[in-house]
Structure formats: C-alpha cells, structure tokens
Amino acid sequence: MLTREQLLAPSKRPAEAFKFRDSEIFLRGMTAGELISFQRSIQSKKNGTIDVDQDSFGAKLLVRCIVDKDGKRQLQDDDWALLNKTWDAEEFQPALTIALRLNGYGSTEGNA
C-alpha cells in the first residue's frame, strides 16, 4: 500500500513531442487542478442545465497543454480564440488527438 507521501507526491506528467510546421512543440497532460479549471472554462449554466462549449473545447485544451521542452506553458488561457483562427485543421486535429490522450479523454484503460 502506498504511503500518504507517495500518494501526494507530484507525478511525472507525460509530455510528447509533436512536429509543428518547421519545428517541434511539446504537449503534456494537466494536473487535476488544471483539468478542473479547463472543465470550468468550457461550461456554462443555463436554466439549471450545464452546457459545454464545443466550439472552444479543443483550442482551450491545447493552450493548456502546449509546453516547452522544460514543461513550461507557452500559451495563455485567453490565446484559445487566436489558436482557433490561425491553426489549419491538419495541424489542429493531430495535436488535439495527442492532448486528449495525454489527459485521459476517451481512455477506458483501468476503468471497470
């Protein structure tokens, strides 16, 4: 059984290199706190129901996952709208697929 210290120790968040234009960027998974902040940023409450903003979901996820080789974020939360306008779909979709995987979206591994 793991100790309290082991359970609360920072994990090594996965990062993955991604070829982008003539260079390389890195994508990494978020912490639990970052994930909660992301989820709040895409939700709105209307008439007692929670709506998810599908138009900003991918770009808001990517701006939180793009890091330099040392793991430092390269974009700010508000950069999502510009990313949506400037990235081609053929750049956006593969990067989004990696970010989704690194953050457990679509994964059923380990779930009963």
MOGIKA-V732205 format. One record per pair of residues at least 4 apart in sequence whose C-alpha atoms are under 8 Angstrom apart, sorted by the first residue. I is the first residue (numbers start at 1). J is the second residue. D is the distance in whole Angstrom. If there is no record, write none. Layout:
i & j & d
I & J & D
I & J & D
//
This chain:
i & j & d
2 & 6 & 6
2 & 7 & 6
3 & 7 & 6
4 & 8 & 6
5 & 9 & 6
13 & 28 & 7
13 & 29 & 6
13 & 30 & 7
13 & 31 & 8
14 & 28 & 5
14 & 29 & 6
14 & 102 & 7
15 & 26 & 6
15 & 27 & 5
15 & 28 & 4
15 & 29 & 7
15 & 71 & 8
15 & 102 & 8
16 & 26 & 5
16 & 27 & 5
16 & 28 & 6
16 & 98 & 8
17 & 24 & 6
17 & 25 & 6
17 & 26 & 4
17 & 27 & 6
18 & 24 & 6
18 & 25 & 5
18 & 26 & 6
18 & 27 & 7
18 & 95 & 7
19 & 23 & 6
19 & 24 & 5
19 & 25 & 6
20 & 24 & 5
20 & 25 & 6
20 & 91 & 7
25 & 66 & 7
25 & 67 & 7
25 & 68 & 7
25 & 69 & 8
26 & 65 & 8
26 & 66 & 6
26 & 67 & 5
26 & 68 & 6
26 & 69 & 7
26 & 71 & 8
27 & 62 & 8
27 & 65 & 5
27 & 66 & 5
27 & 67 & 6
27 & 95 & 8
27 & 98 & 7
27 & 99 & 6
28 & 65 & 5
28 & 66 & 7
28 & 67 & 7
28 & 71 & 7
28 & 99 & 7
28 & 102 & 6
29 & 65 & 6
29 & 99 & 7
29 & 102 & 5
29 & 103 & 5
30 & 34 & 6
30 & 35 & 6
30 & 64 & 8
30 & 65 & 7
30 & 103 & 6
31 & 35 & 6
32 & 36 & 6
33 & 37 & 6
34 & 38 & 6
34 & 64 & 8
35 & 39 & 6
36 & 40 & 6
37 & 41 & 6
38 & 42 & 7
38 & 60 & 7
38 & 61 & 7
38 & 64 & 8
39 & 43 & 6
40 & 44 & 8
41 & 60 & 8
42 & 52 & 6
42 & 53 & 5
42 & 54 & 8
42 & 56 & 7
42 & 57 & 6
42 & 60 & 8
43 & 50 & 6
43 & 51 & 6
43 & 52 & 5
43 & 53 & 6
44 & 50 & 6
44 & 51 & 5
44 & 52 & 7
44 & 53 & 8
45 & 49 & 6
45 & 50 & 4
45 & 51 & 6
46 & 50 & 6
46 & 51 & 7
52 & 57 & 8
53 & 57 & 6
54 & 58 & 8
56 & 60 & 6
56 & 80 & 7
56 & 81 & 8
56 & 84 & 8
57 & 61 & 6
58 & 62 & 6
58 & 96 & 6
59 & 63 & 6
59 & 80 & 5
59 & 81 & 7
59 & 83 & 6
59 & 84 & 6
60 & 64 & 7
60 & 77 & 7
60 & 80 & 5
61 & 65 & 6
61 & 96 & 8
61 & 99 & 7
62 & 66 & 6
62 & 80 & 8
62 & 95 & 8
62 & 96 & 6
62 & 99 & 7
63 & 74 & 8
63 & 75 & 5
63 & 76 & 6
63 & 77 & 6
63 & 79 & 7
63 & 80 & 6
63 & 83 & 8
64 & 73 & 7
64 & 75 & 7
64 & 76 & 7
64 & 77 & 7
65 & 73 & 7
65 & 99 & 7
66 & 73 & 6
66 & 74 & 6
66 & 75 & 7
67 & 71 & 5
67 & 72 & 5
67 & 73 & 4
67 & 74 & 5
67 & 75 & 8
68 & 72 & 5
68 & 73 & 7
68 & 74 & 6
75 & 79 & 6
76 & 80 & 8
79 & 83 & 6
80 & 84 & 6
81 & 85 & 6
82 & 86 & 6
83 & 87 & 6
87 & 91 & 6
87 & 92 & 6
88 & 92 & 6
89 & 93 & 6
90 & 94 & 7
91 & 95 & 7
92 & 96 & 6
93 & 97 & 6
94 & 98 & 6
95 & 99 & 6
96 & 100 & 6
97 & 101 & 6
98 & 102 & 6
99 & 103 & 6
100 & 104 & 6
100 & 105 & 5
100 & 106 & 7
101 & 105 & 6
101 & 106 & 7
101 & 107 & 7
//
